């Protein structure tokens, strides 16, 4: 659903200060009745007829149809009420789509996480930063985050969703409905069915999977506790059922709990070695744990057992991480040729666009993003990628317009930072404040994510190193490195150490980030800057030159800094 032409222009009678105060009020409201699973914290009393914690949590999970098409402020065409991928540099490859939002029973307290001191402090830091919400776009993002935190739901409007391939079908809900693209209807049908058939464990598992996918595609982590409650209910009815265990693997991966995701995937594969979802989850978990050799073997096994679009895209990414771009593109082209649904086509074409952009092949990238948008004009990863490519080509005006559209629907850390940097690079009057607004929303999203069980340390490290508290960036990067050793966490830790003046300690991590030959210009740029800072002038210049040759527009700010560093070291 594209916004109206004037959506980014505030009405004359708009009162930004009031919007800010309302946002702060909503964030500071809360209900301490919610447990960490998003449900009631009552003990499981068990006897017949009495309600236990799982029952109450799962009832809340299905009672969210009343506001499924009700926007938060104004009408559904306003920004901030709809949406790729959990785009935190770790390539989330699932693309099943789900939509819907949640309103608890009038007699049931909202399903809320605890409002602990850290969350309150994080949100008040945003308010205290002197935010001036001058545009409907920014107010829409704030409202989206606020309602998600306080009510456990986001009214997403009537945005078109497509490509719901892979959400396991309940016996009571037709697979065609789940794959039709009418995902509001799919979730509503599941919820209605579960009210009358609460013992349908497949139905509960399917609802949980749909919530996981909505959280990922819409940037709504408040869905994760609801998904967890649905999976728990499914497993309570039928212990160790495959769909719920597959869902738990997907949920764990979405929350960046990759060891747990691997455990659940392996548990499913012991019973069903041909489970596509478990095979894919296993590849994802191994990649995100930095076990690239094992991930490559897992991709080969999945390709032999269950070839198809979900496996092909993971197979390609494993090869891309090892610098084999030729194989990655060949496999993705094969996947695109095999794709039939609009969701599959837009997803694979968008992934091809990202691969081309990483190589600085902007013409091919625009063509690939165009293919994705031809299949689904509202596919936000392609809209984001197209804006990024336009920026790299010097078309800043269209890039900003495109990224504003993405952020209005999908206010996650990466596009927020990208838009902020586009404002900074333009340097027009008021752009510094606009950029700061985007970085403040990154902090708000991270607080929301953590409140809903998501490990957001990588997001924190990446954003704070360049646009926030550098000490917080280093703390988060060290914590993430303690959990997993990937090229992305190595790069984040290296850069966090650098901005804190610890370049000698940073250098080994920067070298580790580039050791697999992954074609990522930002990683190479970071290495070059750190090498210059540690006295390795020739190596530093060589790597800065390599980064700019690979992808000359890799970052609105970073590319400019790389050129200035080269000029300064002549």
C-alpha positions as CSV (number, residue, x, y, z in Angstrom):
1,X,0.0,0.0,0.0
2,X,1.8,3.1,-1.2
3,X,1.4,6.3,0.8
4,X,-0.4,9.3,-0.6
5,X,1.7,11.9,-2.3
6,X,1.6,14.3,0.7
7,X,2.0,11.7,3.5
8,X,5.4,13.1,4.5
9,X,4.0,16.6,4.8
10,X,2.5,17.4,8.2
11,X,-0.9,19.1,8.2
12,X,-0.8,22.8,9.1
13,X,-2.6,22.1,12.4
14,X,-0.3,19.2,13.3
15,X,1.0,19.5,16.9
16,X,4.3,17.6,17.0
17,X,4.9,18.2,20.7
18,X,1.6,16.7,21.5
19,X,2.4,13.6,19.4
20,X,5.7,13.2,21.3
21,X,3.9,13.5,24.7
22,X,1.3,10.9,23.6
23,X,4.1,8.6,22.5
24,X,5.9,8.9,25.8
25,X,2.6,8.4,27.7
26,X,1.9,5.2,25.7
27,X,5.4,3.8,26.2
28,X,5.3,4.5,30.0
29,X,1.9,2.8,30.4
30,X,2.0,-0.9,31.1
31,X,0.6,-3.9,32.7
32,X,2.8,-6.0,35.0
33,X,0.5,-9.0,34.6
34,X,2.4,-10.4,31.6
35,X,5.0,-13.0,32.0
36,X,8.1,-13.5,29.9
37,X,6.2,-15.7,27.5
38,X,3.7,-13.0,26.8
39,X,1.0,-14.7,28.9
40,X,-0.4,-14.8,32.4
41,X,2.0,-15.6,35.2
42,X,-0.5,-17.6,37.2
43,X,0.5,-21.0,38.2
44,X,-0.7,-24.0,36.1
45,X,-3.5,-25.1,38.5
46,X,-4.4,-28.0,36.2
47,X,-7.6,-29.5,37.5
48,X,-10.6,-29.9,35.2
49,X,-12.3,-26.7,34.1
50,X,-9.7,-24.4,35.6
51,X,-7.6,-22.1,33.5
52,X,-3.8,-22.5,33.4
53,X,-1.2,-20.1,32.2
54,X,-0.9,-21.7,28.8
55,X,-4.6,-21.5,28.3
56,X,-4.8,-17.8,29.2
57,X,-1.7,-16.9,27.1
58,X,-3.0,-18.8,24.1
59,X,-6.5,-17.3,24.4
60,X,-4.8,-13.9,24.2
61,X,-2.9,-15.1,21.2
62,X,-6.1,-15.8,19.3
63,X,-8.1,-12.7,20.5
64,X,-6.6,-10.2,18.1
65,X,-9.1,-9.9,15.3
66,X,-11.1,-6.9,16.5
67,X,-8.5,-4.3,15.3
68,X,-7.1,-6.2,12.3
69,X,-7.9,-3.4,10.0
70,X,-7.9,-0.4,12.4
71,X,-5.0,2.0,12.0
72,X,-3.3,3.5,15.0
73,X,-3.8,7.1,14.0
74,X,-5.8,8.5,11.1
75,X,-6.5,6.1,8.2
76,X,-4.8,3.0,7.0
77,X,-3.0,5.0,4.2
78,X,-0.8,6.9,6.7
79,X,2.8,5.8,7.1
80,X,3.8,3.7,10.0
81,X,1.1,1.0,9.7
82,X,2.5,-1.6,7.5
83,X,5.5,-4.1,6.5
84,X,11.8,-7.8,4.6
85,X,13.5,-9.5,6.3
86,X,15.0,-9.2,9.7
87,X,17.6,-7.0,8.1
88,X,20.4,-6.9,10.6
89,X,23.1,-8.2,8.3
90,X,22.5,-11.8,9.0
91,X,20.2,-12.5,6.0
92,X,16.9,-13.9,7.2
93,X,16.0,-16.2,4.3
94,X,12.4,-17.1,5.2
95,X,9.8,-15.2,3.3
96,X,6.5,-16.6,4.3
97,X,4.2,-13.7,5.1
98,X,1.5,-13.2,7.7
99,X,-0.5,-10.2,8.9
100,X,-3.0,-9.3,11.5
101,X,-2.9,-7.5,14.8
102,X,-4.1,-8.1,18.3
103,X,-6.6,-6.8,20.7
104,X,-7.2,-8.7,24.0
105,X,-10.6,-9.6,25.4
106,X,-12.2,-6.8,27.3
107,X,-12.1,-9.0,30.4
108,X,-8.5,-10.2,29.8
109,X,-5.5,-7.9,30.6
110,X,-3.3,-7.1,27.6
111,X,-0.5,-9.5,27.0
112,X,2.5,-7.4,27.9
113,X,6.1,-7.9,28.8
114,X,7.3,-6.4,32.1
115,X,8.2,-2.7,31.9
116,X,11.6,-2.9,33.6
117,X,13.9,-0.1,34.5
118,X,16.1,-0.6,31.5
119,X,13.2,-0.3,29.1
120,X,11.8,2.8,30.8
121,X,15.3,4.4,30.7
122,X,15.7,3.5,27.0
123,X,12.5,5.1,26.0
124,X,13.0,8.2,28.2
125,X,16.4,8.7,26.6
126,X,14.6,9.0,23.3
127,X,12.1,11.5,24.7
128,X,14.9,13.4,26.5
129,X,16.9,13.8,23.3
130,X,14.8,16.7,22.3
131,X,12.9,15.0,19.5
132,X,10.8,17.3,17.4
133,X,8.3,15.2,15.5
134,X,7.7,17.5,12.6
135,X,6.4,15.0,10.1
136,X,3.6,12.5,10.0
137,X,6.1,9.9,8.8
138,X,8.2,10.1,12.0
139,X,5.1,10.3,14.2
140,X,3.8,7.2,12.4
141,X,6.9,5.3,13.3
142,X,6.7,6.4,16.9
143,X,3.1,5.4,17.1
144,X,3.9,2.0,15.6
145,X,6.5,1.3,18.2
146,X,4.4,2.7,21.0
147,X,1.4,0.6,20.3
148,X,3.4,-2.5,19.8
149,X,5.0,-2.0,23.2
150,X,1.9,-1.2,25.1
151,X,-0.8,-3.4,23.6
152,X,1.2,-6.3,22.2
153,X,-0.1,-5.4,18.7
154,X,0.2,-3.1,15.7
155,X,-2.7,-2.2,13.5
156,X,-1.0,-2.7,10.2
157,X,-3.7,-1.3,7.9
158,X,-4.8,-3.0,4.7
159,X,-1.5,-3.4,3.1
160,X,-1.3,-6.1,0.4
161,X,0.6,-9.2,1.5
162,X,1.7,-11.9,-0.8
163,X,3.7,-15.1,-1.0
164,X,2.7,-16.9,2.1
165,X,4.5,-20.1,1.1
166,X,5.7,-22.2,3.9
167,X,3.4,-21.5,6.8
168,X,2.3,-25.0,7.8
169,X,-1.4,-25.6,7.0
170,X,-3.8,-26.5,9.8
171,X,-6.1,-29.3,9.1
172,X,-9.0,-26.9,9.6
173,X,-7.7,-24.0,7.4
174,X,-7.2,-24.6,3.7
175,X,-3.5,-24.5,2.5
176,X,-4.8,-22.4,-0.5
177,X,-6.0,-19.7,1.9
178,X,-2.6,-19.6,3.7
179,X,-0.8,-19.3,0.4
180,X,-3.3,-16.9,-1.2
181,X,-1.7,-13.7,0.0
182,X,-4.8,-12.8,2.1
183,X,-2.9,-13.3,5.3
184,X,-5.2,-11.1,7.4
185,X,-7.9,-13.6,6.4
186,X,-5.6,-16.5,7.1
187,X,-4.8,-15.5,10.7
188,X,-8.4,-14.5,11.3
189,X,-9.6,-17.9,10.1
190,X,-7.1,-19.7,12.3
191,X,-8.1,-17.6,15.3
192,X,-11.8,-18.3,14.7
193,X,-11.1,-22.0,14.3
194,X,-9.1,-22.2,17.5
195,X,-11.8,-20.6,19.5
196,X,-14.1,-23.5,18.6
197,X,-11.4,-26.2,18.3
198,X,-8.9,-25.4,21.0
199,X,-7.4,-28.9,20.9
200,X,-6.1,-28.5,17.3
201,X,-2.4,-28.7,18.0
202,X,-1.6,-28.1,14.3
203,X,-3.7,-25.0,14.3
204,X,-1.8,-23.6,17.3
205,X,1.5,-24.4,15.6
206,X,0.4,-22.7,12.4
207,X,-0.8,-19.6,14.2
208,X,2.6,-19.5,16.0
209,X,4.5,-19.7,12.7
210,X,2.3,-17.0,11.3
211,X,3.1,-14.7,14.2
212,X,6.8,-15.4,13.9
213,X,6.6,-14.4,10.2
214,X,4.6,-11.3,10.9
215,X,7.2,-10.2,13.5
216,X,9.9,-10.6,11.0
217,X,8.3,-9.1,7.9
218,X,6.5,-6.3,9.8
219,X,9.2,-5.3,12.3
220,X,6.8,-6.2,15.1
221,X,8.7,-8.1,17.9
222,X,5.6,-8.0,20.1
223,X,4.4,-11.0,18.2
224,X,7.1,-13.2,19.5
225,X,5.6,-13.8,23.0
226,X,2.3,-14.6,21.3
227,X,4.0,-17.1,19.0
228,X,5.7,-18.7,22.0
229,X,2.4,-19.1,23.8
230,X,0.9,-20.7,20.7
231,X,3.7,-23.2,20.4
232,X,3.5,-24.0,24.1
233,X,-0.2,-24.7,23.7
234,X,0.4,-26.9,20.7
235,X,3.1,-28.9,22.5
236,X,1.0,-29.3,25.6
237,X,-1.7,-30.9,23.5
238,X,0.6,-33.0,21.4
239,X,4.2,-33.2,22.9
240,X,7.0,-33.2,20.3
241,X,4.7,-32.6,17.3
242,X,6.7,-31.6,14.3
243,X,5.0,-28.3,13.4
244,X,5.4,-26.8,16.8
245,X,9.1,-27.9,17.1
246,X,9.8,-26.4,13.7
247,X,8.0,-23.3,14.8
248,X,10.2,-23.1,18.0
249,X,13.3,-23.4,15.8
250,X,12.0,-20.5,13.7
251,X,11.1,-18.5,16.8
252,X,14.5,-19.1,18.4
253,X,16.3,-18.0,15.2
254,X,14.1,-14.9,15.0
255,X,15.1,-14.0,18.6
256,X,18.8,-14.6,17.7
257,X,18.9,-17.7,20.0
258,X,20.8,-19.7,17.4
259,X,22.0,-22.6,19.6
260,X,18.4,-23.2,20.7
261,X,17.3,-23.0,17.0
262,X,19.8,-25.7,16.1
263,X,18.7,-27.9,18.9
264,X,15.0,-27.7,17.9
265,X,15.9,-28.3,14.2
266,X,18.0,-31.4,15.0
267,X,15.2,-32.7,17.2
268,X,12.8,-32.5,14.2
269,X,15.2,-34.0,11.8
270,X,15.7,-37.1,14.0
271,X,12.0,-37.9,13.4
272,X,11.7,-36.5,9.9
273,X,15.0,-36.2,8.0
274,X,13.1,-34.6,5.1
275,X,11.5,-31.7,6.9
276,X,12.2,-28.7,4.7
277,X,11.6,-26.2,7.5
278,X,14.0,-28.0,9.9
279,X,16.6,-28.4,7.2
280,X,16.5,-24.7,6.4
281,X,16.5,-23.7,10.1
282,X,19.6,-25.9,10.6
283,X,21.5,-24.1,7.9
284,X,20.5,-20.7,9.2
285,X,21.5,-21.6,12.8
286,X,24.9,-22.9,11.7
287,X,25.5,-19.8,9.6
288,X,24.6,-17.5,12.4
289,X,26.8,-19.4,14.8
290,X,29.8,-18.9,12.4
291,X,30.1,-22.6,11.7
292,X,30.4,-22.0,8.0
293,X,32.0,-25.4,7.0
294,X,29.1,-27.2,8.8
295,X,26.6,-24.9,7.2
296,X,28.0,-25.8,3.8
297,X,27.5,-29.5,4.5
298,X,24.0,-28.8,5.8
299,X,23.2,-26.9,2.6
300,X,24.5,-29.8,0.5
301,X,22.4,-32.2,2.5
302,X,19.3,-30.1,2.3
303,X,19.7,-29.7,-1.5
304,X,19.9,-33.4,-1.8
305,X,16.9,-34.1,0.4
306,X,14.5,-31.2,-0.3
307,X,15.5,-29.1,-3.3
308,X,13.4,-26.0,-3.7
309,X,13.4,-22.2,-3.3
310,X,13.9,-22.1,0.5
311,X,16.9,-24.4,0.2
312,X,18.3,-22.8,-2.9
313,X,18.5,-19.3,-1.3
314,X,20.3,-20.7,1.7
315,X,22.7,-22.7,-0.5
316,X,23.5,-19.5,-2.4
317,X,24.1,-17.5,0.7
318,X,26.6,-20.0,2.1
319,X,28.5,-19.7,-1.1
320,X,28.4,-15.9,-1.0
321,X,29.8,-15.9,2.5
322,X,32.8,-17.8,1.1
323,X,33.3,-15.4,-1.8
324,X,31.8,-17.7,-4.5
325,X,29.6,-15.1,-6.0
326,X,29.3,-16.9,-9.3
327,X,27.8,-20.0,-7.8
328,X,25.5,-17.9,-5.6
329,X,24.1,-16.0,-8.5
330,X,23.7,-19.2,-10.6
331,X,21.8,-20.9,-7.9
332,X,19.6,-17.9,-7.3
333,X,18.8,-17.6,-11.0
334,X,17.8,-21.3,-10.9
335,X,15.6,-20.6,-7.9
336,X,14.0,-17.7,-9.7
337,X,13.3,-19.8,-12.7
338,X,11.6,-22.4,-10.4
339,X,9.6,-19.7,-8.5
340,X,5.9,-19.5,-9.4
341,X,4.2,-17.5,-6.6
342,X,4.6,-13.7,-6.4
343,X,6.1,-14.1,-3.0
344,X,8.8,-16.5,-4.2
345,X,9.5,-14.4,-7.2
346,X,9.8,-11.1,-5.3
347,X,11.9,-12.7,-2.6
348,X,14.4,-14.4,-4.9
349,X,14.7,-11.5,-7.3
350,X,15.2,-9.2,-4.3
351,X,18.0,-11.5,-3.0
352,X,19.6,-11.3,-6.4
353,X,19.5,-7.5,-6.3
354,X,21.2,-7.5,-2.9
355,X,23.9,-9.8,-4.3
356,X,24.5,-7.6,-7.3
357,X,24.6,-4.4,-5.1
358,X,27.2,-6.0,-2.9
359,X,29.4,-6.3,-6.0
360,X,28.8,-2.7,-7.0
361,X,26.8,-3.9,-10.1
362,X,24.1,-1.3,-9.7
363,X,22.6,-1.7,-13.1
364,X,22.0,-5.4,-12.5
365,X,20.8,-4.6,-9.0
366,X,18.1,-2.2,-10.2
367,X,17.0,-4.7,-12.8
368,X,16.7,-7.4,-10.1
369,X,14.8,-5.1,-7.8
370,X,12.6,-4.2,-10.7
371,X,11.8,-7.9,-11.2
372,X,10.9,-8.2,-7.5
373,X,8.6,-5.2,-7.6
374,X,6.9,-6.4,-10.8
375,X,5.9,-9.5,-8.8
376,X,4.9,-7.4,-5.7
377,X,5.0,-3.6,-5.9
378,X,4.9,-3.5,-2.1
379,X,7.8,-5.8,-1.4
380,X,9.7,-3.6,1.0
381,X,13.2,-5.3,0.8
382,X,13.2,-4.5,-2.9
383,X,12.0,-0.9,-2.2
384,X,14.8,-0.6,0.3
385,X,17.4,-2.1,-2.0
386,X,16.3,0.1,-4.9
387,X,16.7,3.2,-2.7
388,X,20.1,2.0,-1.6
389,X,21.1,1.6,-5.2
390,X,19.8,5.0,-6.2
391,X,21.9,6.5,-3.4
392,X,25.0,4.7,-4.7
393,X,24.3,6.0,-8.2
394,X,24.1,9.6,-6.8
395,X,20.3,9.9,-7.1
396,X,20.0,11.1,-3.6
397,X,16.5,12.7,-3.9
398,X,14.8,9.5,-5.1
399,X,16.9,7.5,-2.6
400,X,15.6,9.6,0.3
401,X,12.1,9.4,-1.0
402,X,12.3,5.7,-1.3
403,X,13.9,5.1,2.1
404,X,11.4,7.4,3.8
405,X,8.6,5.1,2.4
406,X,10.4,2.0,3.7
407,X,11.0,3.5,7.2
408,X,7.4,4.7,7.4
409,X,6.3,1.1,7.0
410,X,9.2,-0.8,8.4
411,X,11.1,1.1,11.1
412,X,13.9,-1.4,11.8
413,X,17.5,-0.4,12.6
414,X,19.2,-0.8,9.2
415,X,16.8,1.3,7.1
416,X,16.5,3.8,9.9
417,X,20.3,4.2,9.9
418,X,20.5,4.3,6.2
419,X,17.9,7.1,6.0
420,X,19.7,9.0,8.8
421,X,23.0,8.8,6.8
422,X,21.3,9.9,3.6
423,X,20.0,13.0,5.5
424,X,23.5,13.6,6.9
425,X,25.1,13.3,3.5
426,X,22.6,15.8,2.0
427,X,23.4,18.3,4.7
428,X,20.4,20.6,3.9
429,X,18.9,22.8,6.6
430,X,17.3,20.6,9.3
431,X,18.9,17.4,8.0
432,X,21.0,16.9,11.1
433,X,17.9,16.9,13.3
434,X,16.1,14.6,10.8
435,X,19.0,12.2,11.0
436,X,19.1,12.3,14.8
437,X,15.4,11.4,14.7
438,X,16.1,8.2,12.8
439,X,18.9,7.2,15.2
440,X,16.6,7.8,18.2
441,X,14.0,5.5,16.7
442,X,16.8,2.8,16.4
443,X,17.2,3.1,20.2
444,X,13.4,2.8,20.6
445,X,13.2,-0.3,18.4
446,X,16.0,-2.0,20.3
447,X,14.2,-1.4,23.6
448,X,11.0,-2.9,22.1
449,X,12.9,-5.9,20.7
450,X,14.6,-6.6,24.0
451,X,11.3,-6.3,25.8
452,X,10.0,-9.1,23.6
453,X,12.8,-11.5,24.0
454,X,15.0,-10.6,21.1
455,X,18.8,-10.4,21.5
456,X,19.5,-7.0,19.9
457,X,23.2,-6.7,20.7
458,X,24.3,-6.8,17.1
459,X,21.8,-4.1,16.2
460,X,23.0,-2.0,19.1
461,X,26.7,-2.4,18.3
462,X,26.3,-1.5,14.6
463,X,24.1,1.6,15.2
464,X,25.7,2.9,18.3
465,X,29.3,2.7,17.0
466,X,28.6,5.4,14.4
467,X,25.6,7.1,15.8
468,X,25.3,6.6,19.5
469,X,27.1,5.8,22.7
470,X,30.4,4.1,21.7
471,X,30.8,2.5,25.1
472,X,27.4,0.9,24.7
473,X,28.4,-0.2,21.2
474,X,31.5,-2.0,22.6
475,X,29.6,-3.6,25.5
476,X,27.0,-5.0,23.1
477,X,29.6,-6.1,20.5
478,X,31.6,-8.0,23.2
479,X,28.4,-9.7,24.4
480,X,27.5,-10.8,20.9
481,X,31.0,-12.1,20.2
482,X,30.8,-14.2,23.4
483,X,27.7,-15.9,21.9
484,X,28.7,-16.4,18.3
485,X,31.7,-16.0,16.0
486,X,30.5,-14.8,12.6
487,X,32.0,-12.5,10.1
488,X,29.3,-10.0,11.1
489,X,30.0,-10.1,14.8
490,X,33.7,-9.9,14.1
491,X,33.2,-6.8,12.0
492,X,30.9,-5.2,14.6
493,X,33.4,-5.9,17.4
494,X,36.3,-4.6,15.4
495,X,34.6,-1.4,14.6
496,X,33.3,-0.9,18.2
497,X,36.8,-1.3,19.4
498,X,38.1,1.2,16.8
499,X,35.6,3.9,17.8
500,X,36.7,3.4,21.4
501,X,40.3,4.0,20.4
502,X,41.4,0.3,20.9
503,X,42.7,-0.3,17.4
504,X,45.4,-2.8,18.2
505,X,42.8,-5.0,19.8
506,X,40.4,-4.3,16.9
507,X,42.8,-5.4,14.1
508,X,42.6,-9.2,14.6
509,X,38.8,-9.1,14.5
510,X,38.7,-6.9,11.4
511,X,41.0,-9.4,9.7
512,X,38.8,-12.3,10.8
513,X,35.7,-10.5,9.4
514,X,37.3,-10.5,5.9
515,X,38.9,-13.9,6.2
516,X,36.2,-15.8,4.3
517,X,36.5,-13.6,1.3
518,X,32.9,-12.4,1.7
519,X,32.4,-9.5,-0.7
520,X,31.3,-6.8,1.8
521,X,32.8,-3.4,1.2
522,X,31.9,-2.1,4.7
523,X,34.0,-4.9,6.3
524,X,36.9,-4.1,4.0
525,X,36.6,-0.4,4.7
526,X,36.6,-1.0,8.4
527,X,39.7,-3.1,8.0
528,X,41.5,-0.4,6.0
529,X,40.7,2.3,8.5
530,X,41.9,0.1,11.4
531,X,45.1,-0.8,9.6
532,X,45.8,2.9,9.0
533,X,45.2,3.6,12.7
534,X,47.7,0.8,13.6
535,X,50.4,2.0,11.3
536,X,49.9,-0.4,8.5
537,X,49.7,2.3,5.9
538,X,50.2,0.2,2.7
539,X,47.7,-2.4,3.8
540,X,45.2,0.2,4.9
541,X,45.4,2.1,1.6
542,X,45.1,-1.2,-0.3
543,X,41.9,-2.2,1.5
544,X,40.3,1.2,1.3
545,X,41.0,1.1,-2.5
546,X,39.6,-2.4,-2.7
547,X,36.4,-1.4,-0.8
548,X,35.7,1.5,-3.2
549,X,36.5,-0.6,-6.2
550,X,34.1,-3.4,-5.1
551,X,31.2,-1.1,-4.2
552,X,31.9,2.6,-4.5
553,X,28.6,3.6,-3.0
554,X,28.6,1.1,-0.1
555,X,27.6,3.7,2.4
556,X,26.5,7.4,2.1
557,X,29.0,8.4,4.8
558,X,31.5,5.5,4.8
559,X,32.4,5.8,1.1
560,X,33.1,9.5,1.5
561,X,35.3,8.8,4.6
562,X,37.2,6.1,2.8
563,X,38.0,8.6,0.0
564,X,39.1,11.2,2.4
565,X,41.3,8.7,4.3
566,X,43.0,7.7,1.0
567,X,43.6,11.4,0.1
568,X,45.0,12.1,3.5
569,X,47.6,9.3,3.3
570,X,49.0,10.0,-0.1
